[in-house]
Amino acid sequence: MKKLSKYGFLDWIAYILMVLCFPLNPLVLLNVIESNPDLIKPFFYLGWIIWVFGMVLVMAPVIFFPRRGGVAKGKAFVHTTRLVDTGIYAVVRHPQYLGGILAIFFATPLLYQHWLFVVLGTPGAILVYLGARQEDKRLIEKFGDDYKDYMQSVPRMDILTGTIRLARRSPAK
């Protein structure tokens, strides 16, 4: 069985934290955590907005890789042969990782407003971020200097900086 990254055990911890922090999770379904009657409604609604935005980012590779990544017919979307640096990938290098952090580890504490999701979500977000760093190393091996150049112009997950950089690169109309 192929190891997903050099972190091994930490990958499994991250996966477990993702399951425990997903909005519809075992802690809520099994009534380990009861619904909070004192929910702060604006935070609750903000949580759903962040969750939807995060899930859109999570789906980015499924949409962009087959169309722009040179994926052979019949192959899964992850089998790219070309570096994808357009669309959301012109803003952030790892939209799927950013989306996962937002949808799972940021949205859930806002939705349930329980301290346990902050405690579980903090190391989970850190582990997902470390996974994105590991992915950068793998992509340097796959795409070489093209990916190094891409890393210089597009931030890993900072969507605000990426948007500003993209706006500055775009020709004025």
Residue frames as a rotation matrix with the C-alpha (Angstrom) as fourth column:
MET 1
0.580 0.815 0.000 0.00
0.815 -0.580 0.000 0.00
0.000 0.000 -1.000 0.00
LYS 2
-0.213 -0.672 0.709 1.38
0.645 -0.642 -0.415 3.40
0.734 0.369 0.570 -1.00
LYS 3
-0.238 0.055 -0.970 1.91
0.876 -0.419 -0.239 5.91
-0.419 -0.906 0.052 1.80
LEU 4
0.667 0.623 0.409 0.11
0.739 -0.626 -0.250 9.22
0.100 0.469 -0.878 1.17
SER 5
0.665 -0.515 0.541 2.89
-0.327 -0.852 -0.410 11.39
0.672 0.095 -0.734 2.59
LYS 6
-0.359 -0.886 -0.293 5.94
0.030 0.303 -0.952 11.31
0.933 -0.351 -0.082 4.78
TYR 7
-0.446 0.223 0.867 3.71
-0.835 -0.452 -0.313 12.13
0.322 -0.863 0.388 7.75
GLY 8
-0.681 0.126 -0.721 1.92
0.044 0.990 0.132 8.74
0.731 0.058 -0.680 7.71
PHE 9
-0.505 0.456 -0.732 0.44
0.860 0.340 -0.382 8.62
0.075 -0.823 -0.564 11.21
LEU 10
-0.723 0.207 -0.659 -0.35
0.090 -0.917 -0.388 12.35
-0.685 -0.340 0.645 11.14
ASP 11
-0.826 0.477 -0.301 -2.34
-0.412 -0.146 0.900 11.82
0.385 0.867 0.317 7.94
TRP 12
-0.429 0.680 -0.595 -4.58
0.565 0.716 0.411 9.40
0.705 -0.160 -0.691 9.80
ILE 13
-0.527 0.215 -0.822 -5.00
0.717 -0.406 -0.566 11.86
-0.456 -0.888 0.060 12.67
ALA 14
-0.872 0.189 -0.451 -5.97
-0.346 -0.890 0.296 14.55
-0.346 0.414 0.842 10.15
TYR 15
-0.673 0.648 -0.355 -8.56
-0.122 0.377 0.918 12.22
0.729 0.661 -0.175 8.55
ILE 16
-0.372 0.527 -0.764 -10.06
0.881 0.459 -0.112 11.37
0.292 -0.715 -0.635 11.94
LEU 17
-0.640 0.100 -0.762 -10.26
0.366 -0.832 -0.417 15.07
-0.676 -0.546 0.496 12.85
MET 18
-0.903 0.335 -0.269 -11.93
-0.411 -0.489 0.769 15.78
0.126 0.805 0.579 9.50
VAL 19
-0.452 0.766 -0.458 -14.62
0.383 0.630 0.676 13.21
0.806 0.130 -0.578 10.22
LEU 20
-0.296 0.315 -0.902 -15.15
0.951 0.015 -0.307 14.51
-0.083 -0.949 -0.304 13.76
CYS 21
-0.585 0.002 -0.811 -15.33
0.195 -0.970 -0.143 18.13
-0.787 -0.242 0.568 12.59
PHE 22
-0.885 0.359 0.296 -17.45
0.283 -0.092 0.955 17.69
0.370 0.929 -0.020 9.46
PRO 23
-0.651 0.632 0.420 -20.74
-0.703 -0.711 -0.019 19.56
0.287 -0.308 0.907 9.97
LEU 24
0.605 0.796 0.000 -22.79
-0.741 0.563 0.366 16.35
0.291 -0.222 0.931 10.07
ASN 25
-0.315 -0.915 -0.253 -20.45
-0.614 0.400 -0.681 14.32
0.724 -0.059 -0.688 12.26
PRO 26
-0.180 0.219 -0.959 -20.52
0.405 0.905 0.131 11.40
0.897 -0.364 -0.252 14.71
LEU 27
-0.922 -0.209 -0.324 -20.29
0.377 -0.309 -0.873 13.71
0.083 -0.928 0.364 17.74
VAL 28
-0.679 0.732 -0.051 -23.56
-0.723 -0.679 -0.128 15.37
-0.129 -0.050 0.990 16.76
LEU 29
-0.162 0.645 -0.747 -25.31
-0.602 0.535 0.592 12.31
0.782 0.546 0.301 15.32
LEU 30
-0.217 0.008 -0.976 -24.65
0.499 0.861 -0.104 10.25
0.839 -0.509 -0.190 18.47
ASN 31
0.716 0.573 0.397 -25.65
0.061 -0.619 0.783 13.16
0.695 -0.537 -0.478 20.74
VAL 32
0.022 -0.792 -0.610 -22.20
0.983 0.129 -0.133 13.34
0.184 -0.597 0.781 22.30
ILE 33
-0.953 -0.196 -0.232 -22.59
0.226 -0.967 -0.113 17.06
-0.202 -0.161 0.966 21.66
GLU 34
-0.045 0.999 -0.007 -26.08
0.881 0.036 -0.471 18.40
-0.471 -0.027 -0.882 22.11
SER 35
-0.006 0.114 0.993 -27.42
0.747 -0.659 0.080 21.24
0.664 0.743 -0.081 20.04
ASN 36
-0.795 -0.402 -0.454 -26.70
0.600 -0.632 -0.491 24.64
-0.089 -0.663 0.743 21.51
PRO 37
0.237 0.970 0.054 -29.90
0.971 -0.235 -0.038 26.57
-0.024 0.061 -0.998 22.34
ASP 38
0.564 -0.085 -0.821 -27.89
0.249 -0.931 0.267 29.78
-0.787 -0.355 -0.504 22.73
LEU 39
-0.047 -0.586 0.809 -26.51
0.975 0.149 0.165 29.83
-0.217 0.797 0.564 19.18
ILE 40
-0.191 -0.074 -0.979 -25.43
-0.068 -0.994 0.088 33.23
-0.979 0.084 0.185 17.97
LYS 41
0.605 0.640 0.473 -27.42
0.349 0.321 -0.880 33.30
-0.715 0.698 -0.029 14.73
PRO 42
0.787 -0.327 -0.523 -25.06
-0.603 -0.587 -0.540 35.52
-0.131 0.741 -0.659 12.67
PHE 43
-0.302 -0.924 0.233 -22.18
-0.841 0.374 0.392 33.11
-0.449 -0.078 -0.890 13.43
PHE 44
-0.085 0.382 0.920 -24.40
0.114 0.921 -0.372 30.17
-0.990 0.073 -0.122 12.49
TYR 45
0.882 0.469 0.050 -25.28
0.127 -0.134 -0.983 31.72
-0.454 0.873 -0.178 9.11
LEU 46
0.431 -0.824 -0.368 -21.66
-0.895 -0.442 -0.057 32.75
-0.116 0.354 -0.928 8.54
GLY 47
-0.315 -0.521 0.794 -20.70
-0.464 0.814 0.350 29.13
-0.828 -0.258 -0.498 9.19
TRP 48
0.381 0.529 0.758 -22.98
0.420 0.632 -0.652 27.93
-0.824 0.567 0.018 6.39
ILE 49
0.938 -0.096 -0.334 -21.63
-0.321 -0.610 -0.725 30.57
-0.134 0.786 -0.603 3.99
ILE 50
0.012 -0.999 0.052 -18.05
-0.953 0.004 0.303 29.52
-0.303 -0.053 -0.952 4.79
TRP 51
-0.159 -0.027 0.987 -19.02
-0.092 0.996 0.013 25.85
-0.983 -0.089 -0.161 4.42
VAL 52
0.790 0.510 0.341 -20.53
0.301 0.162 -0.940 26.38
-0.534 0.845 -0.025 0.95
PHE 53
0.742 -0.581 -0.334 -17.54
-0.669 -0.620 -0.409 28.47
0.030 0.527 -0.849 -0.18
GLY 54
-0.161 -0.835 0.526 -15.14
-0.799 0.424 0.428 25.85
-0.580 -0.351 -0.735 1.17
MET 55
0.110 0.273 0.956 -16.94
0.190 0.938 -0.290 23.01
-0.976 0.214 0.052 -0.59
VAL 56
0.980 0.156 -0.126 -16.80
-0.074 -0.301 -0.951 24.91
-0.187 0.941 -0.283 -3.90
LEU 57
0.303 -0.945 -0.120 -13.02
-0.953 -0.302 -0.032 25.17
-0.006 0.125 -0.992 -3.43
VAL 58
-0.158 -0.320 0.934 -12.80
-0.432 0.873 0.226 21.47
-0.888 -0.368 -0.276 -2.55
MET 59
0.564 0.499 0.658 -14.40
0.335 0.590 -0.734 20.64
-0.755 0.635 0.165 -5.91
ALA 60
0.514 -0.367 -0.775 -11.90
-0.661 -0.745 -0.086 22.76
-0.546 0.556 -0.626 -7.91
PRO 61
-0.574 -0.819 -0.002 -9.61
-0.601 0.420 0.680 19.91
-0.556 0.392 -0.733 -8.98
VAL 62
-0.298 0.551 0.779 -12.56
0.469 0.795 -0.384 17.78
-0.831 0.251 -0.495 -10.09
ILE 63
0.756 0.641 -0.135 -13.62
0.258 -0.481 -0.838 20.60
-0.602 0.599 -0.528 -12.41
PHE 64
0.647 -0.513 -0.564 -10.31
-0.671 -0.735 -0.102 22.11
-0.362 0.444 -0.820 -13.57
PHE 65
-0.239 -0.877 0.417 -7.94
-0.488 0.480 0.729 19.13
-0.840 -0.029 -0.542 -13.81
PRO 66
0.001 0.229 0.973 -9.81
0.608 0.773 -0.182 17.11
-0.794 0.592 -0.138 -16.46
ARG 67
0.879 0.448 0.165 -10.30
0.407 -0.522 -0.750 20.23
-0.249 0.726 -0.641 -18.61
ARG 68
0.846 -0.532 0.045 -6.91
-0.473 -0.787 -0.396 21.91
0.246 0.314 -0.917 -18.27
GLY 69
0.362 -0.733 0.577 -4.54
-0.727 0.166 0.667 19.36
-0.584 -0.660 -0.473 -16.77
GLY 70
-0.168 -0.449 -0.878 -4.04
-0.929 0.371 -0.012 17.07
0.331 0.813 -0.479 -19.75
VAL 71
-0.289 0.148 0.946 -5.76
-0.582 0.758 -0.296 14.12
-0.760 -0.636 -0.132 -18.08
ALA 72
-0.938 -0.098 -0.333 -5.94
-0.328 0.562 0.759 11.12
0.113 0.821 -0.560 -20.42
LYS 73
-0.048 0.984 -0.173 -9.39
-0.848 0.052 0.528 9.86
0.528 0.172 0.832 -21.33
GLY 74
0.528 0.374 -0.762 -10.61
0.010 0.895 0.447 7.31
0.849 -0.244 0.468 -18.80
LYS 75
-0.462 -0.750 -0.473 -8.14
0.592 0.137 -0.794 8.43
0.661 -0.647 0.381 -16.12
ALA 76
0.376 0.537 -0.755 -9.08
0.924 -0.280 0.261 9.98
-0.071 -0.796 -0.601 -12.78
PHE 77
0.894 0.101 0.437 -8.83
0.202 -0.960 -0.192 13.77
0.400 0.260 -0.879 -12.46
VAL 78
0.787 -0.617 -0.014 -5.69
-0.210 -0.289 0.934 13.51
-0.580 -0.732 -0.357 -10.31
HIS 79
0.189 -0.733 0.654 -3.61
0.712 0.561 0.423 12.16
-0.676 0.385 0.628 -13.21
THR 80
0.901 0.115 -0.417 -2.63
-0.124 -0.855 -0.503 15.52
-0.415 0.505 -0.757 -14.67
THR 81
0.321 -0.826 0.463 0.16
0.934 0.356 -0.014 15.87
-0.153 0.437 0.886 -17.18
ARG 82
-0.208 -0.322 0.924 0.13
0.475 -0.859 -0.193 19.70
0.855 0.399 0.331 -17.33
LEU 83
-0.795 -0.112 -0.596 0.41
0.583 -0.415 -0.699 22.26
-0.169 -0.903 0.395 -14.57
VAL 84
0.165 0.904 0.395 -2.96
0.830 -0.343 0.439 23.96
0.532 0.256 -0.807 -14.06
ASP 85
-0.657 -0.462 -0.596 -2.41
0.707 -0.651 -0.275 27.64
-0.261 -0.602 0.754 -13.27
THR 86
-0.794 0.488 0.363 -5.65
-0.134 -0.722 0.679 29.22
0.593 0.490 0.639 -14.48
GLY 87
0.250 0.956 -0.156 -9.04
0.155 0.120 0.981 29.81
0.956 -0.269 -0.118 -12.87
ILE 88
0.963 0.143 0.229 -8.92
-0.201 -0.185 0.962 29.44
0.180 -0.972 -0.150 -9.10
TYR 89
0.602 -0.798 -0.040 -5.41
0.766 0.561 0.314 28.00
-0.228 -0.220 0.949 -9.51
ALA 90
-0.047 -0.572 0.819 -4.27
0.563 -0.692 -0.452 31.49
0.825 0.439 0.354 -10.59
VAL 91
0.462 0.306 0.832 -5.39
-0.459 -0.721 0.520 32.72
0.759 -0.622 -0.193 -7.14
VAL 92
0.290 -0.378 0.879 -4.23
-0.870 0.280 0.407 29.92
-0.400 -0.882 -0.248 -4.79
ARG 93
-0.520 -0.604 -0.604 -2.13
-0.796 0.599 0.086 26.82
0.310 0.525 -0.792 -5.43
HIS 94
-0.929 0.133 -0.344 -4.19
0.227 0.942 -0.249 24.52
0.291 -0.309 -0.905 -3.21
PRO 95
-0.463 0.817 0.345 -7.87
-0.743 -0.570 0.352 25.49
0.484 -0.093 0.870 -3.32
GLN 96
0.264 0.594 -0.760 -8.94
-0.058 0.796 0.602 21.99
0.963 -0.115 0.245 -2.26
TYR 97
-0.402 -0.468 -0.787 -6.84
0.771 0.292 -0.567 22.16
0.495 -0.834 0.244 0.92
LEU 98
-0.976 0.089 0.200 -8.04
-0.160 -0.915 -0.372 25.69
0.150 -0.394 0.907 1.67
GLY 99
-0.184 0.978 -0.100 -11.61
-0.645 -0.043 0.763 24.60
0.742 0.205 0.638 1.03
GLY 100
0.097 0.159 -0.982 -11.21
0.432 0.882 0.185 21.65
0.896 -0.443 0.017 3.39
ILE 101
-0.796 -0.430 -0.426 -9.87
0.571 -0.303 -0.762 23.87
0.199 -0.850 0.487 6.15
LEU 102
-0.830 0.516 0.213 -12.71
-0.521 -0.853 0.035 26.35
0.200 -0.082 0.976 5.67
ALA 103
-0.040 0.919 -0.392 -15.54
-0.575 0.300 0.761 23.83
0.817 0.256 0.517 5.25
ILE 104
0.269 0.129 -0.954 -14.51
0.429 0.871 0.238 21.45
0.862 -0.473 0.179 7.99
PHE 105
-0.266 -0.536 -0.801 -12.41
0.930 0.076 -0.359 23.25
0.253 -0.841 0.479 10.57
PHE 106
-0.996 -0.059 0.060 -13.69
0.043 -0.971 -0.235 26.85
0.072 -0.232 0.970 10.35
ALA 107
-0.418 0.907 0.047 -17.36
-0.472 -0.261 0.842 26.36
0.776 0.330 0.537 9.52
THR 108
-0.027 0.462 -0.886 -18.14
0.459 0.794 0.400 23.67
0.888 -0.396 -0.234 12.10
PRO 109
-0.678 -0.195 -0.709 -17.22
0.734 -0.231 -0.638 25.75
-0.039 -0.953 0.299 15.19
LEU 110
-0.922 0.384 -0.051 -19.44
-0.387 -0.919 0.077 28.53
-0.017 0.091 0.996 13.83
LEU 111
-0.315 0.844 -0.434 -22.31
-0.335 0.330 0.883 26.15
0.888 0.424 0.179 13.11
TYR 112
0.239 0.403 -0.883 -22.30
0.544 0.698 0.466 24.38
0.804 -0.592 -0.053 16.48
GLN 113
0.185 -0.238 0.954 -20.54
-0.502 -0.857 -0.117 27.00
0.845 -0.457 -0.278 18.62
HIS 114
1.000 0.026 -0.015 -19.01
-0.003 0.592 0.806 24.40
0.029 -0.805 0.592 20.89
TRP 115
0.483 -0.872 0.086 -15.48
-0.802 -0.400 0.444 24.62
-0.353 -0.283 -0.892 22.29
LEU 116
0.268 -0.391 0.880 -14.71
0.046 0.918 0.394 21.02
-0.962 -0.065 0.264 21.34
PHE 117
0.778 0.059 0.625 -14.77
0.610 0.168 -0.775 21.86
-0.151 0.984 0.095 17.62
VAL 118
0.804 -0.581 0.126 -12.20
-0.536 -0.800 -0.267 24.60
0.256 0.147 -0.955 18.18
VAL 119
0.250 -0.714 0.654 -9.99
-0.680 0.352 0.643 22.16
-0.689 -0.605 -0.398 20.11
LEU 120
0.268 -0.095 0.959 -10.31
0.417 0.909 -0.027 19.46
-0.869 0.406 0.283 17.41
GLY 121
0.898 0.238 0.371 -10.26
0.430 -0.283 -0.858 21.87
-0.099 0.929 -0.356 14.48
THR 122
0.725 -0.661 -0.192 -7.06
-0.617 -0.748 0.244 23.71
-0.305 -0.058 -0.951 15.33
PRO 123
-0.248 -0.858 0.450 -4.71
-0.367 0.513 0.776 20.72
-0.897 0.027 -0.442 14.99
GLY 124
0.258 0.415 0.872 -6.81
0.630 0.612 -0.477 19.49
-0.732 0.673 -0.104 12.06
ALA 125
0.990 0.112 -0.083 -6.29
0.023 -0.723 -0.691 22.74
-0.137 0.682 -0.718 10.15
ILE 126
0.306 -0.950 -0.056 -2.56
-0.791 -0.287 0.540 22.65
-0.530 -0.121 -0.839 10.92
LEU 127
-0.227 -0.385 0.895 -2.27
0.056 0.912 0.407 19.07
-0.972 0.143 -0.185 9.65
VAL 128
0.636 0.486 0.599 -4.12
0.637 0.107 -0.763 19.91
-0.435 0.867 -0.242 6.42
TYR 129
0.875 -0.383 -0.295 -1.81
-0.452 -0.866 -0.216 22.90
-0.173 0.322 -0.931 5.93
LEU 130
-0.071 -0.934 0.350 1.21
-0.606 0.320 0.729 20.62
-0.793 -0.160 -0.588 6.41
GLY 131
0.116 0.213 0.970 -0.31
0.521 0.819 -0.241 18.32
-0.846 0.533 -0.016 3.79
ALA 132
0.969 0.239 0.063 -0.41
0.189 -0.552 -0.812 21.22
-0.159 0.799 -0.580 1.33
ARG 133
0.432 -0.890 -0.146 3.27
-0.811 -0.454 0.369 21.92
-0.395 -0.041 -0.918 2.00
GLN 134
-0.246 -0.484 0.840 4.05
-0.100 0.874 0.475 18.26
-0.964 0.032 -0.264 1.33
GLU 135
0.562 0.542 0.625 2.01
0.589 0.267 -0.762 18.46
-0.580 0.797 -0.169 -1.88
ASP 136
0.845 -0.332 -0.419 4.15
-0.479 -0.818 -0.317 21.41
-0.237 0.469 -0.851 -3.03
LYS 137
-0.137 -0.959 0.249 7.26
-0.694 0.272 0.666 19.22
-0.707 -0.082 -0.703 -2.69
ARG 138
-0.115 0.176 0.978 5.62
0.404 0.908 -0.116 16.44
-0.908 0.381 -0.175 -4.70
LEU 139
0.829 0.524 0.195 4.56
0.401 -0.315 -0.860 18.87
-0.389 0.792 -0.471 -7.42
ILE 140
0.446 -0.785 -0.430 8.08
-0.768 -0.582 0.268 20.31
-0.461 0.210 -0.862 -7.68
GLU 141
-0.448 -0.597 0.665 9.26
-0.201 0.792 0.576 16.77
-0.871 0.124 -0.475 -8.41
LYS 142
0.115 0.613 0.782 6.50
0.673 0.530 -0.515 16.32
-0.730 0.586 -0.351 -11.00
PHE 143
0.834 0.380 0.401 6.62
0.552 -0.536 -0.639 19.71
-0.028 0.754 -0.656 -12.79
GLY 144
-0.032 -0.998 0.057 10.10
0.996 -0.037 -0.085 21.03
0.087 0.054 0.995 -11.90
ASP 145
-0.855 -0.462 -0.234 11.00
0.482 -0.876 -0.032 24.67
-0.190 -0.141 0.972 -12.53
ASP 146
-0.514 0.751 0.413 7.55
0.102 -0.425 0.900 25.48
0.851 0.505 0.142 -13.92
TYR 147
0.450 0.704 -0.549 6.08
0.637 0.178 0.750 24.69
0.626 -0.687 -0.368 -10.52
LYS 148
-0.240 -0.607 -0.757 8.79
0.937 -0.350 -0.017 26.68
-0.255 -0.713 0.653 -8.72
ASP 149
-0.939 -0.044 0.340 7.92
0.190 -0.892 0.409 29.70
0.285 0.449 0.847 -10.89
TYR 150
-0.051 0.998 0.021 4.24
0.209 -0.010 0.978 29.12
0.977 0.054 -0.208 -10.16
MET 151
0.247 0.081 -0.966 5.01
0.947 0.190 0.258 29.05
0.205 -0.978 -0.030 -6.42
GLN 152
-0.734 -0.611 -0.295 6.65
0.655 -0.752 -0.071 32.48
-0.179 -0.246 0.953 -6.71
SER 153
-0.897 0.369 0.243 3.57
-0.175 -0.802 0.572 34.10
0.406 0.471 0.784 -8.25
VAL 154
0.119 0.989 -0.087 0.66
-0.356 0.125 0.926 32.28
0.927 -0.079 0.367 -6.57
PRO 155
-0.403 -0.275 0.873 0.30
-0.905 -0.018 -0.424 31.85
0.132 -0.961 -0.241 -2.79
ARG 156
-0.983 -0.028 -0.179 -0.30
-0.001 0.989 -0.151 28.42
0.182 -0.148 -0.972 -1.27
MET 157
-0.368 0.897 -0.244 -3.68
0.900 0.410 0.151 29.19
0.235 -0.164 -0.958 0.34
ASP 158
-0.532 0.143 -0.835 -3.93
0.389 -0.834 -0.391 32.96
-0.752 -0.532 0.388 0.96
ILE 159
-0.030 0.631 0.775 -6.92
0.992 0.113 -0.053 33.81
-0.121 0.767 -0.630 -1.20
LEU 160
0.812 0.305 -0.498 -6.81
0.313 -0.947 -0.069 37.55
-0.492 -0.100 -0.865 -0.43
THR 161
-0.021 -0.909 -0.416 -3.15
-0.319 -0.388 0.865 37.94
-0.948 0.151 -0.282 -1.45
GLY 162
-0.597 -0.187 0.780 -3.77
0.541 0.624 0.563 35.72
-0.592 0.759 -0.271 -4.48
THR 163
0.426 0.833 0.353 -6.70
0.875 -0.279 -0.396 37.84
-0.231 0.477 -0.848 -5.61
ILE 164
0.715 -0.234 -0.659 -4.67
-0.122 -0.970 0.211 41.05
-0.688 -0.070 -0.722 -5.25
ARG 165
-0.383 -0.922 0.062 -1.72
-0.153 0.129 0.980 39.55
-0.911 0.366 -0.190 -7.16
LEU 166
-0.340 0.336 0.878 -4.03
0.850 0.510 0.133 38.31
-0.403 0.792 -0.459 -9.91
ALA 167
0.743 0.660 -0.112 -5.67
0.574 -0.715 -0.399 41.74
-0.343 0.233 -0.910 -10.21
ARG 168
0.394 -0.688 -0.609 -2.24
-0.364 -0.725 0.584 43.37
-0.844 -0.009 -0.536 -10.52
ARG 169
-0.604 -0.640 0.474 -1.18
0.126 0.511 0.850 40.87
-0.787 0.574 -0.228 -13.22
SER 170
0.082 0.740 0.667 -4.37
0.888 0.250 -0.387 41.27
-0.453 0.624 -0.636 -15.24
PRO 171
-0.826 -0.364 0.430 -4.21
0.542 -0.723 0.428 43.89
0.155 0.587 0.795 -18.00
ALA 172
-0.522 0.642 -0.561 -6.44
0.059 -0.629 -0.775 46.92
-0.851 -0.438 0.290 -17.42
LYS 173
-0.395 0.482 0.782 -9.42
0.914 0.287 0.286 47.09
-0.087 0.828 -0.554 -19.75
